[in-house]
Amino acid sequence: MNQIVKLSTCLALLLTVAVSGFSQDLHFSQFFNSPLTTNPANTGFIPDGNYRIGINYRDQWATIPVPYKTMSAYGDFQLFRDRLEYGWLGLGGVVLRDVAGAGNLTSTKAYASIAYHQLLGQSSLLSLGFNAGSAGKRVDISKLTFGDQWNGKFFDSQIPTGEPITQSSINYFDLQAGMNYAYFPTDNIYINAGFSVQHINTPRETFFDGNNKVPRRYIGFLNASIKMSDKVIINPAAYYSTQAGAREIMLGGNAAYNLSGDGVQQLFGGIYYRANDAAIFLVGYQINALKLMFNYDINTSGLSAATNRRGAYEIGIVYTGLYTNRTFSNARRSTICPSF
């Protein structure tokens, strides 16, 4: 009886993982530290700098048989800020890689991004961006077993399967677009909202002889940065994503504490909640232009029984820099985000 319960639990878990894997794109809890995957209009939209380089790593559901490991690296920079009086161009790129499941289902994506940012008076900014690139997936079919390979006691990979798999790897062109609006009425308040659409061209993605399309994914976010004092800046945020009926909602925020008095060293702490999925606890440290953040997701969904509430851990590293030869016609353009 216990074996039957364990088998049923395992099959239910695998089904949940499979549905999640094929109905949703790669994602990070630290969406604010993965700007180019959240919205291509973020390319070159760097409130406290002129260029940045970032790395993200996420290890999810390590306690179950089919864990997810997601990695990304990105970079972007501002162009023509000394030539355009009321705007600038942003250029960048991002590479993502995800490995999951017994068949080592591997997803690799590489995108180039471009965005234009236009100042609207002295206190707001409108941005429009696009990214395009190549996406590919591959799976090791020899490591998979299917329903017709059940021999009455266990799944036997030596039994031929009737699954109509025609290829073990696929590649396709992918296109995204987005827009942002930022409002910064004073040096102590900054508000930013954005909306993006991924997979605009709904590319074909299937290992079978079919015409399965990647559904469009819609992402919206709202965040703010509010300087409470010379010691504390709070950063509330909200995130919403929907794709093929699957939805993700995140609410929360973090706070930065000025350790050194001049802002050179900062300590971060925060909490977020992903609806019907996880509570997310975040800590971080920044010295000069380098920021390191770590979060741990405690699973609160139906998978918590199998994962012992161990959802995921994630690391985000961001380096933000300023050009040494800045010659802006408007000094306010050097930074639009509250800082110590």
N, C-alpha and C positions, 0 to 999 in steps of 0.2 A: 504493500500500500504506500509506504514511504517513497519507494522508487517511482511509483506512478505520479505522486504529488511532485516529486522533484523534476520528473520529466515534463509534466504539465507546466510547472513554473518556468522551466528553462525554455520551452517552446514559446510560451507567452512572452517571455523576455526577448527572445530572438525576434519574434514578430514585431514587438514594439520598436526594437532597434532598427529593424529593416524598414519599417514604415517611416520612422524618424529620418533615417539616412536618405531615403529616396524622395521625401516630400519637402525637405528643407535643405538650404544651402549651408555652407560652412559659416560659423559664427563665433564671436568672442564675447565673453561677459564684459571685457574692457572694450566696448565698442568705441568709446571716446579715444582710445589709444590705437585704434585701427581705422584711421579716418578715410583712407582711400577705398576700403571695402564697404564702409558704411554709406558713403556718398562721394561720387567723383567730383562734385563741386567743392569738396574739401581740399582738392589738389592745389597747393600753394596758399591755402587759407590757413595761415599760421599766426594767430593773434599776438603771440609773444616772440616772434622771430621771423627770419627770412628763408630758412631751409631747415629740414629735419630728416632724420633717419630713424626707423623704428623696427623692432623685432617683436613678434608675438608667438607664444607657445602655449598650447592648451592640451592637457592630458585628462580625458574624460572617461568615467566609468571603468577605472582600472581594475575594479574588483570583480567584474563580470567577464565572461569568455570573449566578448567582442568589444574591446575598448576602442576609443577614438583618440587619435593623436593629430592635432592640427597645428601647423606652423605657417608663419608668414613673415616676409621682410619687405619693407617699402622705403621709398625716399621721394621727397618732392621739394621743390624750390620755387622762389618767386623770380619773375623775369620782367624787365622793363619798368621797375618801380621808380627808377630815376629818369625815365623818359616819358611816361604817361602821367599827366598831372592828377587825374582822378581815378586811376585804376592800375591794374597790373595783371600779368598773365602767370598762371601756375602750370608747371610741368612736373610729371612724376611717373612712377611705376611701382607695381606691387607683384609679388610672386607668392602663391599659396600652395600648400601641400597638405593633404589629409590622408591618413591611413586608418582603415577600420575593418574589423571582422576577421573571421577565420580564413577568408579567401584573400586577405590583404587588399581589399578594395582601395585603390589608390587614386586620388584626385589631384591633378596638378594644373594650376592655372597661372597665367602670366598676362598682365594688362599694362598698357600705357595709358596715362591720363593727361587730360588738358582741361583747364578751367580759366574763365575770365572773371575778374572781380572788379566791380564798379562802385565807387563811393557815391552815396546819395546824400549830399550835404556833408556836415561835419560829424554826424552821429549815427549813420547807418551804412550798410554795405550789402549789395546784392551780388550773388555769385551763380554762375551757370557752368556746369562741367560735364564732360563725357569721358568714358574710358572704353577701350576696345582691346581685345586680345584673343589668345588661344586657350582653350580648356580641353583637358583630356582626362580619361578614366581608363583604368585597366584592372583586371581581376585575375587571380590565379585559380582557374577553374578546377585544377587538379586537387585543390584543397577544400572544395565544396562538396557537400552531399545534398541530395534532393529526396522528396517524398517517395519517389518510386524506387529508391535504393534501400528502403526499409526491409530487412529480411525476417522480421518477426521478433527480433531481439535487439538489434541495433542497426544504425545506418551503415551500409557497406559500400564503400567507394568503388569496389571492384565490380559491382553490378552496373551494367550500362544504364544510363539515364535517357529518358525520352525528351528532356528539356530542349527546346529549339534554340540553343545558344549558337550563334553564327560567328561570333568574334569575341576576343578577350580584351580588346582595347578599342577605344573610340576617341576621336578628336573633332572639335568644332570651333567655329568663330562665335564670339560672344560680345554683346554690346550693352552698355549701361549709360544712364543719363541722370542728372540730378540738379537741384538748385538749393541755395541757402540764402537766408536773410539774417543779418546780424545788426543788433541795436546796442549802442554804447553811449548813452547820454552823458555820463560822467566818467571820471577815472576810476570810480569804485563799482560801477555796474556794467555788466556785459551779458546780453541775452542773444541766443542763437537758435534758429529753427531751420530744419531742412527736410527735403523730401526727395526720394530717388526711386528709380525703376530699374531693376536689373533684368537681364535676359530679354531685352526689348524685341530682339529678333526671334524669340522662342526657338532656339536651335534644337535639332534632332539629337536625342541622346538615348541609345539603347544598345544592349548587347544581343538583342534578338532581331529577327527579320521583321521589324515593325516600324512604326512612324511615331514613336513616343517623343513628345516635345517637352523641353524644360519650361515649366510655367513661369510667367513673370513674377518677380518678387518685388513687393512694394515696402519701402522703409521710410519711416518718419521719426524724427527726433527733436527734442527740445532740451536745451541745457542753458545754464547761466553760471556766472561767476560774480560773486558779491563780496567785496572787501568789507569785513565787519570792523576791523581795526588794523593796526600795524602788525599784529600778531596772527590774525586769523582771516582766511579767505574760504568761503563755502562754495561748493559747486554742485547744486542740485541738477538732476537729469532725468529724462524720460525717453524711452525708446519703444517703437512699435514696428513689427514686421509681420507681413502676411504673404503666404505662398501656397497655392493649391489647397486652401482650406486650413492650413496649419498657421497658427498665430503665436507670436512671441511678444510679451509685454514686460518691460522692465521699468521699475521706478526706484529712485534712491538718490544717493549723493555721497560726496566725500568732502573733507575739509583739509586745508593745508595750514600747517602751523609753522610760523617763522622761528626757526631754531637759533639762527645766528644774528638776528636783528637787522641784517641788510638783505635778507632774502637769498643769500648764497646757499644756505642749507635749509631744507624744508622737510617736514614730516607729514605724511598723509595717512588718513584713516577714514573708512567709509563703509556703508552697508547698502546693498541693493536687493531687490526682490524680483525674481522672474516668476510671473504668475503661474501657478499650478506646476511649478518645476523645482525652484531652488531659492534658498537664501544665500546671498553672496557677501562675503566679508573681505574687505580690501585694506591693505596697508601699503605704504610706499615711502620712498626717501628720494630726495633730490639734492644734488650738490652741483652748483654752477648750472651748466646746461644739460646735465645728464639726469634723467629721472627713471627710477626703477619701481615698478608696482607689482604686487603679488596679491592674488585673490584666491579664495577657496569657496567652492560652491557646495553647500550642504543640500543634498537632494531631499525634496519634500513631496515628490509625486508618488505614483503607485510603484515606481521602481525602488523606492527607499528600502523595501523589505529585502530586495536582492543585493542592493549596494551598501546596506548598512548606513545609508544617508551620505555615503562618500560619492559626491557627484563629480567634481573636477577641480583641478588646480590650474592656474593660469599665470603666466609671467609676461609682463609688458615692459620693454625698454625703449625709451625715446630720447634722442639727442636733438636739441633745438639750438640753432645757431643764428647769429646776426652777421650780415656782411660788414667787413671792416671799413669799406669806403662808401658808407651810406651818405647820399647827398639828396635827401628828399626835399621837395619844394614845400611840403607840409609836414612839420615835425610830428603831428598827431598820428601820422600814418606809420611811424616806427613801431608802435604797439597799440593795440586797441583793447587789451585785456587787463584787468586789475592785476597789479603786481606789488610786491613788497619793496 
